[in-house]
Amino acid sequence: MSSHQDVAFAAAFGLAAAGAFVLLGRWPRAQRWAGAAFVGLGAVGVLYAVASVQIFAFLRSPLTYALLYMAGDMGSMRSSIGSFVTPGLLAVAVLLPAAYVLLVRRVPPAEGARARARAAVLLVLAAGWAAWGHRTANGRWSDRSDVLIAKSPHLEILASTATAVVGETVPTIAEEFPAEHLDDFRPAPAVRAHASAPRTAAVRNVLVVVMESTATRYLSLYGSRYPTTPHLEAESAHALVYDRFYAHVGFTANALVSLTLSIHPYMTWREYTQEYPAFPGRATADVLQARGYRTAFLTSAYVDYVNMDGFLRHRGYDEVRGWKELGDGPELNSWGGTDAALVDRTLQWIDRDRARPFYATVWTQQSHHPYDPVPGQPIVDFFGSGPLPPDDWDLGRYLNTVAETDRQLGRLFAGLRERGLEDETLVLVTGDHGEAFGDPHPTWGHGFRLYDEAVRVPLMIWSPALFPQGRREPTLGGHVDVGPTVLDLLGVEAPGEWEGRSLFARERPPRVYFYAANDDYLLGLREGDLKYVYNASRGRDLLFDLARDPDERHDLAAAHPEVCRRLRQRLAAWKQHASGRLSQARVLMARGDTVGRPPRAPVEAAP
């Protein structure tokens, strides 16, 4: 099953070479050039096959154009790629292509009836192998988590590139839905006005801290057995901690868009920061800058990754500073520098002008793959004598980087107290998306699946003045709700085009939505304790009861088809809304309107 497409690709490659030799039979010199070209292409194919073994081991997917696109420039990726390159892999990557070339040169030419018969038998065997593998991959093994191993990495990169050039097609959801289902995404301003957030005139400053690649699963603040966040746990005594808060998508760029503009991005692997840097809408920084606030976007990552700086420009930030602008030493890796430097620069920025209120987004980066510790940082053995997780090496490094970020956030809270700003300042701490390490599901990294380890992220709202007694909150929410919640706590009206609602609003939809599009198109939502995921590429349902099954191990879809259908209607409404909003945004961007508001009436799907 895992090799049937590879066999088919190799047979097609051989037939193409044979056809070229037949066509060039009258021109021996051209035949020699074609032979050299095919041998060279074959060697490249062998090298790519070697690399694909390691790619699949991490991604559980062959490399596609979409994944290359989301990786951004190779300069940013060099640290993550380099973490997989070992002397053994390098040796194999050199020796196997060389062995291929040597074998081709040593095999004598196959001529005559016997050679043709042998070739025909091999082709029949290859066709039978491919047919059997195809049937098996789409049959009894189709539900395996590693089913994508059945795809040929060579065919996938070629086919996905061709599809991207011609134009991608997002699978449809063939479900009719009531028009009121669209209200989940387009709340009326009058509804938002009913919010009842606690307020005090003393609170005027805001820091929105985004922890890179951080879900709730590995935070002791959320009950993890690994003591990664003692400082956040201590500060939760003066905060609201939301237990059911979600990222809408599992990769950074579109999470940034949701957090900034309070929109649900359309279900695509394409990044809005790259494709639509002028996407119309107003950011929280826009609103507060107009009211006299100092504003900044500060991150220890390189902010030019996938044009995030281009997207943030003209979003109401007085300054946008990444590692190039705020770093005071060598980079930690190709993704950026240390979170300690980020906290230092944030406190310095606060000190620059204490007369005016401030608003800043502070985005960490150390917990990004390859999870490099700061040189000289003591490494904690989080596993001790207990059972090792499936990926103890990467998870151990990751837990240490999360703990380091927690230490630096402890310094940030201490810095606010030293300046007497604790009663004047709101600090919201969330994550841009999660990170998976093979437990409790055999998935790694982020952006591929919608299990909670990938999309359930922290949200802590810290304010000793507003929340002198900390508490946990069960309210369902997502990234689109961060901006409306901040403005509600400040007593400021939110922009009418925002799709999110304040977490304190008395009327909120009891649902939150999320998607993944790195290989299959997965759309999901949580409604109360139910979590539903629809695989639009394969037409399959997953349904979990998170109250009884928090690790999402027991799929209830087959037993509850009507529940799946009802929730699939909700996803169909979301898809139509997001498609319509993107269509309207394209019109506004074409005429240079970056603040225009799409109409509130239901809109047709984008082509």
DACOR-V674179 format. One record per residue. N is the residue number from 1. RES is the residue in one small letter. OMEGA is omega as a letter, one per 30 degrees, with the letter a starting at -180 (NA if undefined). Layout:
# DACOR-V674179
N | RES | OMEGA
N | RES | OMEGA
This chain:
# DACOR-V674179
1 | m | a
2 | s | a
3 | s | a
4 | h | l
5 | q | l
6 | d | l
7 | v | l
8 | a | l
9 | f | a
10 | a | l
11 | a | l
12 | a | l
13 | f | l
14 | g | l
15 | l | l
16 | a | l
17 | a | l
18 | a | l
19 | g | l
20 | a | a
21 | f | l
22 | v | a
23 | l | a
24 | l | a
25 | g | a
26 | r | a
27 | w | a
28 | p | a
29 | r | l
30 | a | l
31 | q | a
32 | r | l
33 | w | l
34 | a | l
35 | g | l
36 | a | a
37 | a | a
38 | f | l
39 | v | l
40 | g | l
41 | l | l
42 | g | l
43 | a | l
44 | v | l
45 | g | l
46 | v | l
47 | l | l
48 | y | l
49 | a | l
50 | v | a
51 | a | a
52 | s | l
53 | v | a
54 | q | l
55 | i | a
56 | f | a
57 | a | a
58 | f | a
59 | l | a
60 | r | l
61 | s | l
62 | p | l
63 | l | l
64 | t | l
65 | y | a
66 | a | a
67 | l | l
68 | l | l
69 | y | a
70 | m | l
71 | a | a
72 | g | a
73 | d | a
74 | m | l
75 | g | l
76 | s | a
77 | m | a
78 | r | l
79 | s | l
80 | s | l
81 | i | a
82 | g | a
83 | s | l
84 | f | a
85 | v | l
86 | t | l
87 | p | l
88 | g | l
89 | l | l
90 | l | l
91 | a | l
92 | v | a
93 | a | l
94 | v | a
95 | l | a
96 | l | l
97 | p | l
98 | a | l
99 | a | l
100 | y | a
101 | v | a
102 | l | l
103 | l | l
104 | v | a
105 | r | a
106 | r | l
107 | v | a
108 | p | l
109 | p | l
110 | a | a
111 | e | l
112 | g | a
113 | a | a
114 | r | l
115 | a | l
116 | r | l
117 | a | l
118 | r | l
119 | a | a
120 | a | l
121 | v | a
122 | l | l
123 | l | l
124 | v | l
125 | l | l
126 | a | l
127 | a | l
128 | g | l
129 | w | a
130 | a | a
131 | a | l
132 | w | a
133 | g | l
134 | h | a
135 | r | a
136 | t | a
137 | a | l
138 | n | a
139 | g | a
140 | r | l
141 | w | a
142 | s | a
143 | d | l
144 | r | l
145 | s | a
146 | d | a
147 | v | a
148 | l | l
149 | i | l
150 | a | a
151 | k | l
152 | s | l
153 | p | l
154 | h | l
155 | l | a
156 | e | a
157 | i | l
158 | l | a
159 | a | a
160 | s | l
161 | t | l
162 | a | l
163 | t | a
164 | a | l
165 | v | a
166 | v | a
167 | g | a
168 | e | l
169 | t | l
170 | v | l
171 | p | a
172 | t | l
173 | i | a
174 | a | l
175 | e | l
176 | e | a
177 | f | l
178 | p | a
179 | a | a
180 | e | l
181 | h | l
182 | l | a
183 | d | l
184 | d | a
185 | f | a
186 | r | a
187 | p | l
188 | a | l
189 | p | a
190 | a | l
191 | v | a
192 | r | a
193 | a | a
194 | h | a
195 | a | a
196 | s | l
197 | a | l
198 | p | a
199 | r | l
200 | t | a
201 | a | a
202 | a | a
203 | v | a
204 | r | a
205 | n | a
206 | v | l
207 | l | l
208 | v | a
209 | v | l
210 | v | l
211 | m | a
212 | e | l
213 | s | a
214 | t | l
215 | a | a
216 | t | a
217 | r | a
218 | y | l
219 | l | l
220 | s | l
221 | l | a
222 | y | l
223 | g | l
224 | s | l
225 | r | l
226 | y | a
227 | p | a
228 | t | a
229 | t | l
230 | p | a
231 | h | l
232 | l | l
233 | e | a
234 | a | a
235 | e | l
236 | s | l
237 | a | l
238 | h | a
239 | a | l
240 | l | l
241 | v | a
242 | y | a
243 | d | a
244 | r | a
245 | f | a
246 | y | l
247 | a | a
248 | h | a
249 | v | a
250 | g | l
251 | f | a
252 | t | a
253 | a | a
254 | n | l
255 | a | l
256 | l | a
257 | v | l
258 | s | a
259 | l | a
260 | t | a
261 | l | a
262 | s | l
263 | i | l
264 | h | l
265 | p | l
266 | y | a
267 | m | a
268 | t | l
269 | w | l
270 | r | a
271 | e | a
272 | y | a
273 | t | l
274 | q | a
275 | e | a
276 | y | a
277 | p | l
278 | a | a
279 | f | a
280 | p | l
281 | g | l
282 | r | l
283 | a | l
284 | t | l
285 | a | l
286 | d | a
287 | v | a
288 | l | l
289 | q | l
290 | a | l
291 | r | l
292 | g | a
293 | y | l
294 | r | a
295 | t | l
296 | a | l
297 | f | a
298 | l | a
299 | t | l
300 | s | l
301 | a | l
302 | y | a
303 | v | l
304 | d | l
305 | y | a
306 | v | l
307 | n | l
308 | m | l
309 | d | l
310 | g | l
311 | f | a
312 | l | l
313 | r | l
314 | h | l
315 | r | l
316 | g | l
317 | y | l
318 | d | l
319 | e | l
320 | v | a
321 | r | l
322 | g | a
323 | w | l
324 | k | a
325 | e | a
326 | l | a
327 | g | l
328 | d | a
329 | g | a
330 | p | l
331 | e | l
332 | l | l
333 | n | a
334 | s | l
335 | w | l
336 | g | a
337 | g | a
338 | t | l
339 | d | l
340 | a | l
341 | a | l
342 | l | l
343 | v | l
344 | d | a
345 | r | l
346 | t | l
347 | l | l
348 | q | l
349 | w | l
350 | i | a
351 | d | a
352 | r | a
353 | d | a
354 | r | a
355 | a | a
356 | r | l
357 | p | a
358 | f | l
359 | y | l
360 | a | l
361 | t | a
362 | v | a
363 | w | a
364 | t | l
365 | q | a
366 | q | a
367 | s | l
368 | h | l
369 | h | g
370 | p | l
371 | y | a
372 | d | l
373 | p | l
374 | v | l
375 | p | a
376 | g | a
377 | q | l
378 | p | a
379 | i | a
380 | v | l
381 | d | a
382 | f | a
383 | f | l
384 | g | l
385 | s | a
386 | g | l
387 | p | l
388 | l | l
389 | p | a
390 | p | a
391 | d | a
392 | d | a
393 | w | a
394 | d | a
395 | l | l
396 | g | l
397 | r | a
398 | y | a
399 | l | l
400 | n | l
401 | t | l
402 | v | l
403 | a | l
404 | e | l
405 | t | l
406 | d | l
407 | r | a
408 | q | l
409 | l | l
410 | g | l
411 | r | l
412 | l | l
413 | f | l
414 | a | l
415 | g | l
416 | l | l
417 | r | l
418 | e | a
419 | r | a
420 | g | a
421 | l | a
422 | e | a
423 | d | a
424 | e | a
425 | t | l
426 | l | l
427 | v | l
428 | l | l
429 | v | l
430 | t | l
431 | g | a
432 | d | l
433 | h | a
434 | g | l
435 | e | a
436 | a | a
437 | f | l
438 | g | a
439 | d | g
440 | p | l
441 | h | a
442 | p | l
443 | t | a
444 | w | l
445 | g | a
446 | h | l
447 | g | a
448 | f | a
449 | r | a
450 | l | l
451 | y | a
452 | d | l
453 | e | a
454 | a | a
455 | v | l
456 | r | a
457 | v | l
458 | p | l
459 | l | l
460 | m | l
461 | i | a
462 | w | l
463 | s | l
464 | p | a
465 | a | a
466 | l | a
467 | f | a
468 | p | l
469 | q | a
470 | g | l
471 | r | l
472 | r | a
473 | e | l
474 | p | a
475 | t | l
476 | l | l
477 | g | l
478 | g | a
479 | h | a
480 | v | a
481 | d | a
482 | v | a
483 | g | l
484 | p | l
485 | t | l
486 | v | a
487 | l | l
488 | d | l
489 | l | l
490 | l | a
491 | g | a
492 | v | l
493 | e | l
494 | a | l
495 | p | a
496 | g | a
497 | e | a
498 | w | a
499 | e | a
500 | g | l
501 | r | l
502 | s | l
503 | l | l
504 | f | a
505 | a | a
506 | r | l
507 | e | l
508 | r | l
509 | p | a
510 | p | a
511 | r | l
512 | v | a
513 | y | l
514 | f | a
515 | y | l
516 | a | a
517 | a | a
518 | n | l
519 | d | l
520 | d | l
521 | y | a
522 | l | l
523 | l | a
524 | g | l
525 | l | l
526 | r | l
527 | e | a
528 | g | l
529 | d | l
530 | l | l
531 | k | a
532 | y | l
533 | v | l
534 | y | l
535 | n | a
536 | a | l
537 | s | a
538 | r | a
539 | g | a
540 | r | a
541 | d | l
542 | l | a
543 | l | a
544 | f | l
545 | d | a
546 | l | l
547 | a | a
548 | r | a
549 | d | a
550 | p | l
551 | d | l
552 | e | a
553 | r | a
554 | h | a
555 | d | a
556 | l | a
557 | a | a
558 | a | a
559 | a | a
560 | h | a
561 | p | a
562 | e | l
563 | v | l
564 | c | a
565 | r | a
566 | r | a
567 | l | l
568 | r | l
569 | q | l
570 | r | l
571 | l | l
572 | a | l
573 | a | l
574 | w | a
575 | k | l
576 | q | a
577 | h | a
578 | a | l
579 | s | l
580 | g | l
581 | r | l
582 | l | l
583 | s | l
584 | q | l
585 | a | l
586 | r | l
587 | v | a
588 | l | l
589 | m | l
590 | a | l
591 | r | l
592 | g | a
593 | d | a
594 | t | l
595 | v | a
596 | g | a
597 | r | l
598 | p | a
599 | p | a
600 | r | l
601 | a | l
602 | p | a
603 | v | l
604 | e | a
605 | a | l
606 | a | l
607 | p | NA
